[in-house]
Amino acid sequence: MESWKRKLRMGMVGGGQGAFIGAVHRIAAALDQQIELVAGCFSRDPENTRLTGSNLYLDPARCYDTYQEMAKAEAALGEDERIDFVVIVTPNSSHFPIARTFLEAGFHVICDKPMTYTLDQARDLVKIVEKSGLVFALTHNYTGHPLVRHAREMFKSGEMGEIRKVIVEYLQDFLMFPHEKHGMKQAVWRVDPAQSGIGGTLGDIGTHAFNLLEYVTCDEVAGLACDKSTFLPDRKLDADANVVVRLKGGGKGVLTVSQIATGEENNLRLRVYASRGAILWEQENPNYLKVYRYGQPRQTLTRGHGEYLSDAAAAATRVPTGHAEGYLEAFATIYCGAVEAIRAHIEGKPLAVADYNFPSVHDGLRGIKFIYAAVESAEKGSAWVEM
């Protein structure tokens, strides 16, 4: 059956009982009625997997004890039954082996960020994806907001002129309390280098800030200098970082991230100042984009206005003006882009990576390079490190 006549079949690794991001992915995947969850290995604990599968009304025979078993069993099914792609929502340390296993079994992959545990793994994964020719999507979900996409078009078109300064902040207070000592699953793995990697906050939310900066400016960070801190006792990974960046196009910037910023919830905020104007976008108020031009009144663009927003923004908009769209819808927009690419591949007309409407394996490699460069800089006394 042609892919456009049916929903795509999704499998999931991770996201069992007690997890946060797995449920977010399932909601986002289901939002546009293009995807059906049919299989999973939701936990390293088989009982958790079975319970999660039961709660999601899945066939018990397709709730697997290990992801290796899942990849092998699904590959053995007929084309009219097996999953089309797998979603990886596990701690960072297992992203690479799971992605490699499913890619080598012939399945497309959608992976949560950061992409891998190490830089070597990220480089290897790029090669594996390129060799396979399969779709690999990374869920930097903030790039799915309509007004973020419009902001990108403003800089990509040259309308805003040359970028001079960028300030991106991502501030939370999630780790100001030692939740990991009180059994919070989401905190336990994030502060553990064995599961998270060499970056703590730099990896968890810093990669989002870095990705958003490069996505909207359509420019790349050429080098950086980083100061990172860990304030709570017994923690080994950074919980706060301040990074000075230089862009390849000549612009300068500051990236500041923290998970010990008292009173902050999910304050991701981007400001870009260029020669013909500037923009301000805030994740906690995502339906508005502030536009500044020298000597003119400040403008506030609102989501859903097709008469003045770009086609890119319109394509990511689901409801009329005045009706709030946010986190889950942006996440779903990433899924929509991946679905389009996977359907094209199934139909024998794969898209070029340059035409993907979602973050790719190459964006994932950039994110891991950022973590490594920032940690290297901090360990060298905030020395300048080229990217």
Phi, psi and omega per residue, in radians:
M1 nan 2.351 3.114
E2 -1.039 2.530 -3.054
S3 -1.104 -0.481 -3.103
W4 -1.354 -0.091 3.126
K5 -1.722 0.080 -3.107
R6 -2.603 2.886 2.985
K7 -1.292 2.617 3.025
L8 -1.333 2.531 -3.103
R9 -1.677 2.191 -3.052
M10 -1.941 2.442 2.926
G11 -1.980 2.757 -3.120
M12 -2.364 2.408 2.996
V13 -2.036 2.116 -3.010
G14 1.650 -3.093 3.068
G15 1.422 0.438 3.133
G16 -1.382 -2.953 -3.112
Q17 -0.980 2.299 -3.141
G18 1.633 -0.160 3.118
A19 -1.549 2.764 3.124
F20 -1.780 -0.965 -2.905
I21 -1.275 -0.406 3.121
G22 -1.060 -0.771 3.128
A23 -1.127 -0.645 3.092
V24 -1.048 -0.804 3.122
H25 -1.085 -0.722 -3.114
R26 -1.142 -0.715 3.105
I27 -1.124 -0.806 -3.113
A28 -1.102 -0.726 -3.133
A29 -1.116 -0.577 -3.072
A30 -1.488 -0.262 -2.933
L31 -1.027 -0.716 -3.057
D32 -1.755 0.246 3.005
Q33 1.037 0.574 3.137
Q34 -1.878 -0.173 -2.937
I35 -2.364 2.512 3.040
E36 -2.229 2.210 3.058
L37 -1.363 2.159 -3.065
V38 -2.202 -0.212 -3.060
A39 -2.719 2.788 3.095
G40 -3.032 2.754 2.880
C41 -2.192 1.620 -2.877
F42 -1.510 -0.157 -3.071
S43 -2.833 2.770 2.989
R44 -1.244 -0.267 3.081
D45 -1.653 1.917 -3.101
P46 -0.967 -0.574 3.139
E47 -1.166 -0.674 3.072
N48 -1.090 -0.756 3.114
T49 -1.047 -0.796 -3.128
R50 -1.114 -0.724 3.126
L51 -1.139 -0.772 3.124
T52 -1.089 -0.793 3.119
G53 -1.055 -0.694 3.108
S54 -1.120 -0.748 3.137
N55 -1.147 -0.433 3.138
L56 -1.706 0.092 3.083
Y57 1.080 0.677 3.118
L58 -1.595 2.735 3.045
D59 -1.105 2.125 -3.131
P60 -0.973 -0.519 -3.126
A61 -1.186 -0.279 -3.127
R62 -1.955 0.398 2.981
C63 -1.943 1.849 -2.880
Y64 -1.749 2.638 -3.123
D65 -1.296 -0.551 3.140
T66 -2.374 2.717 3.117
Y67 -1.241 -0.498 3.086
Q68 -1.114 -0.772 3.084
E69 -1.073 -0.702 -3.124
M70 -1.100 -0.826 -3.114
A71 -1.080 -0.766 -3.119
K72 -1.156 -0.791 -3.098
A73 -1.186 -0.729 -3.132
E74 -1.172 -0.650 3.124
A75 -1.146 -0.455 -3.127
A76 -1.401 -0.244 3.138
L77 -1.337 2.848 3.101
G78 -1.194 2.772 -3.104
E79 -1.088 -0.394 -3.134
D80 -1.521 0.105 -3.077
E81 -2.328 -0.649 -3.041
R82 -1.140 2.804 3.084
I83 -1.114 2.652 3.025
D84 -1.561 -0.553 -3.116
F85 -2.708 2.851 3.108
V86 -2.099 2.551 3.062
V87 -1.923 2.292 -3.115
I88 -1.897 2.039 -3.113
V89 -2.317 0.844 -3.137
T90 -1.854 2.995 2.996
P91 -0.997 2.730 -2.983
N92 -0.952 -0.625 -3.013
S93 -1.084 -0.389 -3.094
S94 -1.827 -0.023 -3.097
H95 -0.995 -0.854 -3.028
F96 -1.120 -0.918 -3.110
P97 -1.085 -0.597 3.111
I98 -1.194 -0.832 3.138
A99 -1.041 -0.789 -3.139
R100 -1.062 -0.768 -3.117
T101 -1.040 -0.803 -3.084
F102 -1.320 -0.636 3.073
L103 -1.086 -0.755 3.141
E104 -1.205 -0.371 3.064
A105 -1.521 -0.042 3.064
G106 1.683 0.303 -3.094
F107 -1.876 2.502 2.999
H108 -1.216 2.760 -3.034
V109 -2.337 2.361 2.914
I110 -2.056 2.216 -2.990
C111 -2.244 2.455 3.034
D112 -1.292 2.812 -3.106
K113 -1.650 2.871 -0.242
P114 -1.142 2.769 -2.887
M115 -1.142 -0.730 -3.072
T116 -2.430 3.072 -3.138
Y117 -1.452 -0.608 -3.122
T118 -2.288 2.880 3.105
L119 -1.215 -0.677 3.091
D120 -1.059 -0.707 3.098
Q121 -1.099 -0.694 -3.136
A122 -1.091 -0.759 3.118
R123 -1.128 -0.711 3.112
D124 -1.140 -0.662 -3.106
L125 -1.166 -0.648 3.063
V126 -0.990 -0.797 -3.137
K127 -1.116 -0.728 -3.128
I128 -1.120 -0.778 3.134
V129 -1.108 -0.807 -3.123
E130 -1.096 -0.700 3.115
K131 -1.148 -0.671 -3.094
S132 -1.285 -0.527 -3.046
G133 1.285 0.129 -3.104
L134 -1.505 2.901 3.139
V135 -1.421 2.304 3.012
F136 -2.250 2.124 -3.136
A137 -2.080 2.473 3.113
L138 -2.028 2.296 -2.973
T139 -1.570 1.177 2.869
H140 -1.408 1.464 -2.907
N141 -1.166 -0.403 -3.079
Y142 -1.174 -0.349 3.065
T143 -1.286 -0.089 3.119
G144 -1.557 -0.100 3.122
H145 -1.226 2.374 -3.117
P146 -0.951 -0.760 -3.065
L147 -1.367 -0.371 2.962
V148 -1.182 -0.718 3.119
R149 -1.175 -0.615 3.076
H150 -1.182 -0.726 3.105
A151 -1.029 -0.745 3.108
R152 -1.017 -0.760 3.141
E153 -1.094 -0.606 3.140
M154 -1.109 -0.673 3.131
F155 -1.465 -0.630 3.139
K156 -1.103 -0.638 -3.105
S157 -1.345 -0.248 -3.072
G158 1.542 -0.006 -3.114
E159 -0.987 -0.610 -3.055
M160 -1.598 -0.087 3.114
G161 1.444 -2.760 -3.089
E162 -1.429 2.330 -3.134
I163 -1.288 2.300 -3.133
R164 -1.947 -0.711 -3.095
K165 -2.595 2.446 3.101
V166 -2.262 2.336 3.043
I167 -2.217 2.093 3.084
V168 -2.214 2.252 -3.123
E169 -2.129 2.442 2.984
Y170 -2.408 1.844 -2.992
L171 -2.133 2.259 3.075
Q172 -2.398 2.861 3.002
D173 -2.033 0.318 -3.039
F174 -0.940 -0.644 -3.041
L175 -1.917 0.329 3.095
M176 -1.292 -0.248 3.073
F177 -2.008 2.481 -3.104
P178 -1.322 1.158 -3.125
H179 -0.989 -0.535 -3.100
E180 -1.099 -0.427 3.119
K181 -1.468 -0.072 -3.135
H182 -2.080 0.300 2.971
G183 1.506 0.153 3.121
M184 -1.241 2.031 -3.038
K185 -1.027 -0.727 -3.083
Q186 -1.146 -0.521 3.130
A187 -1.458 -0.626 -3.035
V188 -0.971 -0.860 -3.070
W189 -1.376 -0.476 -3.108
R190 -1.203 -0.482 -3.126
V191 -1.722 0.103 -3.094
D192 -1.821 1.957 -3.140
P193 -1.009 -0.510 -3.132
A194 -1.170 -0.393 3.130
Q195 -1.917 -0.568 -3.034
S196 -1.601 -0.570 -3.054
G197 1.857 -2.862 -3.051
I198 -1.401 -0.223 3.128
G199 -1.937 2.347 3.053
G200 -1.611 -1.708 3.073
T201 -1.062 -0.596 3.091
L202 -1.002 -0.666 3.131
G203 -1.434 -0.705 -3.018
D204 -1.218 -0.937 3.138
I205 -2.053 -0.324 3.109
G206 -1.099 -0.647 3.120
T207 -1.151 -0.565 3.043
H208 -1.119 -0.829 -3.125
A209 -1.080 -0.775 3.136
F210 -1.097 -0.804 3.138
N211 -1.081 -0.745 -3.141
L212 -1.095 -0.723 3.123
L213 -1.020 -0.887 -3.095
E214 -1.234 -0.589 -3.122
Y215 -1.142 -0.855 -3.070
V216 -1.272 -0.722 -3.090
T217 -1.338 -0.313 -3.034
C218 1.006 0.547 3.128
D219 -2.320 2.830 -3.128
E220 -1.987 2.590 3.029
V221 -1.274 2.204 -3.138
A222 -1.566 -0.535 -3.124
G223 -2.917 2.891 -3.082
L224 -2.687 2.841 2.993
A225 -2.330 2.274 -2.969
C226 -2.224 2.442 2.937
D227 -2.079 2.154 -3.133
K228 -2.178 2.704 -3.057
S229 -2.443 2.653 2.992
T230 -2.275 2.033 -2.982
F231 -1.719 -0.600 -3.091
L232 -1.434 2.480 3.131
P233 -1.118 2.636 3.084
D234 1.320 -0.053 3.087
R235 -1.526 2.481 -3.094
K236 -1.879 -0.294 -3.093
L237 -1.899 2.755 -3.128
D238 -1.102 2.509 3.028
A239 -2.080 -0.050 -3.085
D240 -2.748 2.404 3.128
A241 -2.635 2.519 3.041
N242 -2.188 2.178 -3.003
V243 -2.226 2.222 3.012
V244 -1.672 2.312 -3.080
V245 -2.209 2.678 2.982
R246 -2.119 2.323 -3.135
L247 -1.606 2.680 3.139
K248 -1.066 -0.557 -3.130
G249 -1.365 -0.037 3.105
G250 1.884 -0.207 3.122
G251 -1.293 2.807 3.118
K252 -2.088 2.826 -3.123
G253 -2.839 2.981 3.092
V254 -2.310 2.288 3.079
L255 -2.134 2.079 -3.136
T256 -2.183 2.241 -3.122
V257 -2.322 2.531 -3.122
S258 -2.739 2.501 2.983
Q259 -2.084 0.318 3.039
I260 -2.209 0.437 -3.131
A261 -1.516 1.667 -3.014
T262 -0.902 2.239 3.075
G263 1.583 -0.214 3.125
E264 -1.487 2.512 -3.131
E265 -1.814 -1.273 3.086
N266 -2.525 1.067 -2.954
N267 -1.527 1.433 3.028
L268 -1.666 2.142 -2.989
R269 -2.457 2.247 -3.094
L270 -2.140 2.268 3.017
R271 -2.216 2.278 3.101
V272 -2.225 2.170 -3.121
Y273 -1.948 2.145 -3.086
A274 -2.259 3.103 -3.012
S275 -1.227 -0.354 -3.131
R276 -2.044 0.124 3.132
G277 2.763 -3.103 -3.097
A278 -2.579 2.820 3.091
I279 -2.337 2.703 3.017
L280 -2.379 2.210 3.072
W281 -2.315 2.420 -3.100
E282 -2.232 2.219 -3.089
Q283 -1.095 -0.577 -3.121
E284 -1.341 -0.118 3.072
N285 -2.448 1.071 -2.831
P286 -1.347 -0.152 -3.084
N287 -1.519 0.161 -3.134
Y288 -2.309 2.451 3.059
L289 -2.222 2.089 3.102
K290 -1.485 2.336 3.113
V291 -2.165 2.218 -3.111
Y292 -2.043 2.382 3.023
R293 -2.362 2.426 -3.028
Y294 -1.036 2.214 3.078
G295 1.374 0.138 -3.123
Q296 -2.160 2.756 3.088
P297 -1.083 2.563 3.092
R298 -1.194 2.491 3.119
Q299 -1.919 2.611 2.970
T300 -2.167 1.965 3.089
L301 -1.555 2.420 3.134
T302 -2.054 2.595 -3.070
R303 -1.104 2.504 3.027
G304 1.698 -0.033 -3.128
H305 -1.605 1.577 -3.115
G306 -1.112 -0.391 -3.090
E307 -1.248 -0.356 3.102
Y308 -2.297 -0.100 3.088
L309 -1.645 2.821 -3.093
S310 -1.257 2.841 3.058
D311 -1.056 -0.599 3.133
A312 -1.080 -0.698 3.107
A313 -1.209 -0.735 -3.131
A314 -1.084 -0.663 -3.107
A315 -1.178 -0.356 -3.135
A316 -1.772 0.180 -3.086
T317 -1.853 2.325 -3.091
R318 -1.945 -0.552 -3.030
V319 -2.178 2.812 -3.081
P320 -1.152 2.903 3.101
T321 -0.980 2.587 3.139
G322 1.506 -0.163 3.078
H323 -1.854 2.089 -2.987
A324 -1.176 2.338 2.935
E325 -2.055 2.587 -3.072
G326 -2.693 -2.361 -2.964
Y327 -0.961 -0.916 -3.078
L328 -1.167 -0.680 3.129
E329 -1.159 -0.680 3.100
A330 -1.117 -0.733 3.070
F331 -1.026 -0.783 -3.123
A332 -1.106 -0.552 3.117
T333 -1.132 -0.638 3.049
I334 -1.089 -0.744 3.109
Y335 -1.095 -0.682 3.133
C336 -1.064 -0.736 3.102
G337 -1.097 -0.740 3.124
A338 -1.137 -0.700 3.111
V339 -1.051 -0.776 3.123
E340 -1.015 -0.778 -3.119
A341 -1.197 -0.692 -3.137
I342 -1.190 -0.734 3.090
R343 -1.062 -0.746 3.132
A344 -1.066 -0.693 3.124
H345 -1.143 -0.770 3.135
I346 -1.064 -0.638 -3.118
E347 -1.415 0.056 3.104
G348 1.415 0.276 3.129
K349 -2.235 1.088 -3.049
P350 -1.055 2.493 3.108
L351 -1.362 2.609 2.974
A352 -1.229 2.548 -3.129
V353 -0.995 -0.596 3.132
A354 -1.098 -0.357 -3.123
D355 -1.697 0.029 3.090
Y356 -1.112 2.452 3.105
N357 -1.827 0.709 -3.105
F358 -2.861 2.818 3.127
P359 -1.152 2.418 -3.056
S360 -1.889 -3.080 3.090
V361 -1.054 -0.511 3.129
H362 -1.235 -0.623 3.025
D363 -1.150 -0.636 3.088
G364 -1.085 -0.737 3.093
L365 -1.092 -0.706 3.097
R366 -1.038 -0.730 -3.127
G367 -1.106 -0.731 3.124
I368 -1.206 -0.659 3.067
K369 -1.051 -0.682 3.105
F370 -1.066 -0.830 -3.141
I371 -1.014 -0.844 -3.080
Y372 -1.146 -0.729 3.126
A373 -1.136 -0.714 -3.131
A374 -1.142 -0.770 3.128
V375 -1.147 -0.744 3.108
E376 -1.038 -0.798 3.132
S377 -1.048 -0.826 -3.111
A378 -1.087 -0.708 -3.120
E379 -1.236 -0.300 3.084
K380 -1.754 0.390 3.115
G381 1.301 0.645 -3.130
S382 1.185 0.539 3.091
A383 -1.178 2.721 3.130
W384 -1.280 2.310 3.131
V385 -2.202 2.232 3.104
E386 -1.361 2.573 3.050
M387 -1.897 nan nan
